[in-house]
Amino acid sequence: MFRPVTPFCATLIGLLAISRSAEAHREFGYNGAHGPSHWGDDYQTCIGKHQSPINIEEHDVRNASYSSLEFSGLDVPRTSQITNNGHTVMLVMNVSVPARIFGGPLANGTYVFEQMHFHWGENDTEGSEDLINNHSFAMELHAVFFKEDYRSMTDAIHHSDGLAVLAYFFEADDEPNLAYDQIVTILPRVEAVDSKDVFTDPLRLEDFLKPKDLNLQNYFTYSGSLTTPPCSEVVTWIDFKEPLRLSHKQIAAFRGISSAEGQKLTHNFRPVQPLEDRIVYHNIPAYQMNPDNELQNHISQHHRLEKIDHSGQNKISASVFLIFLALSIHLK
């Protein structure tokens, strides 16, 4: 008897297909002959013109005012699995209720959550992939979404607007971030490559993607690529400017997992790539556009003074003109 495939099973089937595909192309890493400088030998797209990550120079960005970035389905508790794929640890979740994002620079569609994973460095002074003003953060979280119109990650990767990736930066701190306790606790159980484990308690995406102390309207956005092979240039990047916090101990726990080469995966970030002809946009947070905001009031007051000053100048100019006109008539 035919049994319909549930959304969760469909996701697992898709991930297995991606995993098998990745198995055939596993020969990439972050050191030596398989490091980032050699990725282009096997993946031509890795030497494309619009690659990620990049260094975001704030003095070169262009300000923009996008519509509000909106989320749905993040508050749903989800059965979740973590996997060590040899290059990072990846979290996938039950998709019976899809999590979505829309708005902002994604105005032409809705994007569905696929997975999230992390990038880190050998110490707490490096680890992020994108940089801001040449500053590297200790860690970076990527939340990967595919465009709903394309129905799957596998199909979306073949379209220039196929993916959206939300990037969250982390600085090291003395105090732990309690939202990440479950992830840090489970890491020793996925130390070996290809090992998987299921979280004891359901996870809520909002704890990771919508933290209460982060302004989700203050971000940089640009067009780029996946930061691992095949480096497909199909990603709209959204990098939240304000960093979150993890403790030194929490970050160090990620360095304990094994790499595809059988060594400790002490770092897994790709070096920055040339910006080329791309423009990076900085979304102006809503509070800066609020007339009640002190900064906005100051700007408005300055503009009003300019208007008054210009108006006064105009009145003086008009008076001089009338006097000159009267004298001309009198002389005639």
C-alpha positions in Angstrom: 0.0 0.0 0.0 1.3 3.4 -0.9 2.2 5.7 2.0 2.6 9.4 1.5 6.0 10.9 2.4 5.7 13.2 5.3 7.5 16.6 5.2 10.1 15.5 7.7 10.9 12.3 5.7 11.1 14.4 2.5 13.7 16.6 4.2 15.7 13.6 5.3 15.5 12.1 1.8 16.7 15.4 0.4 19.5 15.7 2.9 20.6 12.1 2.1 20.8 13.0 -1.6 22.8 16.1 -0.8 25.0 14.0 1.5 25.7 11.4 -1.3 26.5 14.2 -3.7 28.8 15.8 -1.2 30.5 12.4 -0.7 31.6 12.4 -4.3 33.1 15.8 -3.9 34.5 15.5 -0.4 38.0 16.4 -1.4 38.0 20.0 0.0 39.1 21.3 3.3 40.7 24.3 4.9 44.4 23.3 4.8 47.1 22.3 2.3 46.4 20.7 -1.1 42.6 20.7 -0.5 42.4 24.2 1.0 40.5 27.2 -0.3 43.3 28.3 -2.7 42.8 25.0 -4.5 39.0 24.8 -4.6 39.0 26.3 -8.1 40.9 23.3 -9.4 37.9 21.1 -9.0 35.1 23.7 -8.8 35.2 26.4 -11.5 32.5 28.3 -9.8 34.8 28.9 -6.9 36.8 31.4 -9.0 33.8 33.3 -10.1 33.5 37.1 -10.0 30.9 37.4 -7.2 32.2 35.1 -4.5 31.8 35.1 -0.7 32.9 35.9 1.9 33.9 39.6 1.6 35.3 42.4 3.7 32.5 45.0 4.3 34.0 48.4 4.4 31.4 50.7 6.0 32.7 53.8 4.3 32.0 52.1 0.9 28.5 50.8 1.6 25.3 52.4 0.2 22.5 53.2 2.6 19.1 51.8 1.9 15.7 51.6 3.6 14.1 48.2 2.9 10.8 47.1 4.1 10.8 45.2 7.4 12.4 41.8 7.5 9.7 39.4 8.5 9.8 35.8 9.9 7.1 33.2 10.4 7.1 29.8 12.1 10.2 30.4 14.3 8.4 29.9 17.5 7.4 26.3 16.8 9.3 23.6 18.9 11.0 21.3 16.5 12.6 17.9 16.7 16.2 18.6 15.6 19.3 16.7 14.5 22.9 17.7 14.5 25.5 16.3 12.0 29.3 16.5 11.7 29.8 16.6 7.9 33.6 17.0 8.2 33.5 20.7 7.4 31.1 22.0 10.1 28.3 21.0 12.4 24.9 21.4 10.8 21.5 21.5 12.4 18.3 20.4 10.5 14.8 20.5 11.9 11.4 19.0 11.4 9.7 21.0 8.7 6.1 19.9 9.2 5.6 23.7 9.9 8.0 25.5 7.6 9.9 28.5 9.0 10.0 31.4 6.5 11.5 34.8 5.9 10.4 37.5 3.6 10.6 41.3 3.1 13.8 43.4 3.3 16.0 42.7 0.3 14.0 39.5 -0.4 11.0 41.5 -1.6 10.6 39.3 -4.7 9.8 36.1 -2.8 9.5 34.0 0.4 12.3 31.8 1.6 12.1 28.6 3.6 14.5 27.5 6.3 16.8 24.5 5.3 19.6 24.3 7.8 22.0 26.2 10.0 25.7 25.7 10.6 28.8 27.4 12.1 32.2 28.8 11.2 35.0 29.3 13.7 38.8 29.9 14.0 41.8 28.5 15.9 41.3 31.2 18.5 38.8 33.9 19.5 40.3 36.6 17.4 39.2 35.0 14.1 36.5 32.7 12.8 33.9 34.7 10.9 33.8 34.5 7.2 32.6 38.0 6.3 34.5 40.8 7.9 33.4 44.3 8.9 36.1 46.9 8.4 38.7 44.2 8.3 37.5 42.9 11.8 37.0 39.2 12.2 34.6 37.9 14.8 35.2 34.8 16.8 32.4 32.8 15.2 29.6 33.1 12.5 26.3 31.3 12.3 24.7 30.8 8.9 21.0 30.1 8.6 20.3 28.9 5.0 16.9 29.4 3.3 15.8 28.5 -0.2 13.3 30.3 -2.3 9.9 28.7 -1.9 9.1 29.0 -5.6 11.8 26.5 -6.3 10.4 23.9 -3.9 13.7 22.6 -2.6 17.3 23.4 -1.9 18.5 21.1 -4.6 16.5 23.0 -7.3 17.0 26.5 -5.8 20.8 26.2 -6.1 20.5 26.4 -9.9 18.9 29.9 -9.8 20.6 33.3 -9.2 18.0 34.2 -6.5 17.8 30.7 -5.1 19.1 31.1 -1.6 19.2 33.6 1.3 21.7 33.2 4.1 21.4 35.1 7.4 24.7 35.7 9.0 25.1 36.2 12.8 28.4 37.3 14.2 29.7 36.3 17.7 32.2 37.9 20.0 33.8 35.9 22.8 32.7 36.7 26.3 33.3 35.4 29.9 29.6 34.6 30.4 27.9 31.7 28.5 25.0 32.3 26.1 22.3 30.0 27.6 20.4 29.7 24.3 23.4 27.6 22.9 23.8 25.3 25.9 22.0 22.4 24.2 24.2 22.7 21.1 27.4 22.9 23.0 26.4 20.0 25.2 25.7 17.7 22.3 29.0 18.5 20.4 31.1 15.7 22.0 28.5 13.1 20.7 29.2 14.2 17.0 33.0 14.5 17.3 33.5 11.8 14.6 32.9 12.7 10.9 29.5 11.7 9.7 28.2 11.2 13.2 24.7 12.4 14.0 22.6 12.9 17.1 19.1 14.1 17.9 18.5 16.7 20.6 16.7 15.5 23.7 14.5 18.5 23.8 12.9 20.3 20.8 14.6 23.5 19.6 12.9 26.8 18.7 14.5 28.6 15.8 13.6 32.0 17.3 16.1 31.4 20.1 18.9 31.5 17.5 17.6 33.5 14.6 15.5 36.1 16.4 17.3 36.8 19.7 15.7 39.5 21.8 18.8 41.7 22.2 19.5 41.9 18.4 18.2 44.6 16.1 17.2 42.6 13.1 16.7 45.6 10.9 20.3 46.7 11.2 22.1 44.7 8.6 24.3 44.7 5.5 23.2 42.9 2.3 24.9 41.9 -0.9 24.8 39.3 -3.7 27.3 36.5 -3.3 28.0 32.8 -3.2 28.1 29.8 -1.0 31.3 29.9 1.0 32.1 26.2 0.4 32.3 24.2 -2.9 30.6 24.4 -5.3 30.6 28.1 -4.4 27.4 28.7 -6.4 26.7 32.5 -6.9 23.1 32.2 -5.9 23.0 33.8 -2.4 21.4 37.0 -1.1 23.5 37.6 2.0 22.0 39.4 5.1 24.7 40.1 7.7 23.4 41.5 11.0 25.7 44.2 12.1 25.5 43.8 15.9 27.4 40.8 17.2 26.0 38.3 19.7 28.0 36.7 22.6 29.2 33.2 23.3 31.6 32.3 26.1 35.3 31.4 25.3 34.4 27.9 26.6 31.4 27.5 24.3 33.3 28.6 21.2 36.2 26.2 22.1 33.8 23.3 22.2 33.4 23.6 18.4 37.1 23.1 17.8 36.8 19.6 19.3 35.0 18.0 16.3 37.0 16.1 13.7 37.5 17.2 10.1 37.2 15.2 6.9 41.0 14.8 7.0 40.7 13.1 10.4 42.2 16.0 12.4 40.6 18.4 14.8 38.6 21.0 12.9 40.2 24.0 14.5 39.1 26.4 11.8 36.7 26.3 8.9 36.4 29.8 7.4 37.1 30.8 3.8 39.4 33.8 3.2 37.6 37.0 1.9 37.1 37.3 -1.8 37.3 40.5 -4.0 34.2 42.6 -4.0 34.6 43.4 -7.7 31.7 45.5 -9.1 29.2 44.6 -6.3 27.5 47.1 -4.0 27.0 46.4 -0.4 23.9 48.0 1.1 23.3 49.0 4.7 19.7 48.9 5.8 18.9 51.9 8.0 17.2 50.6 11.2 13.6 51.7 11.7 14.3 53.7 14.8 16.7 56.0 12.9 13.8 56.9 10.6 11.4 57.6 13.5 10.7 61.4 13.8 10.6 61.0 17.6 14.2 59.7 17.6 16.7 62.2 19.0 19.1 61.9 16.1 16.3 62.3 13.6 15.0 65.4 15.6 18.5 66.9 15.4 18.7 66.3 11.7 15.2 67.7 11.2 16.0 70.7 13.3 19.1 71.3 11.2 17.0 71.1 8.0 14.4 73.5 9.5 17.1 76.0 10.3 18.5 75.7 6.8 15.0 76.4 5.4 14.6 79.4 7.7 18.0 80.7 6.7 17.3 80.1 3.0 13.9 81.8 3.4 15.5 84.8 5.0 18.0 85.0 2.2 15.2 84.8 -0.3 13.3 87.7 1.4 16.4 89.9 1.4 17.0 89.1 -2.3 13.4 90.0 -3.1 13.6 93.3 -1.2 16.8 94.3 -3.0 15.2 93.4 -6.4 12.2 95.6 -5.7 14.3 98.6 -4.6 16.4 98.2 -7.8 13.2 98.0 -9.9 11.7 101.1 -8.2 14.9 103.1 -8.8 15.0 102.0 -12.5 11.4 103.2 -13.0 12.1 106.5 -11.2 15.1 107.2 -13.3 13.0 106.7 -16.5 
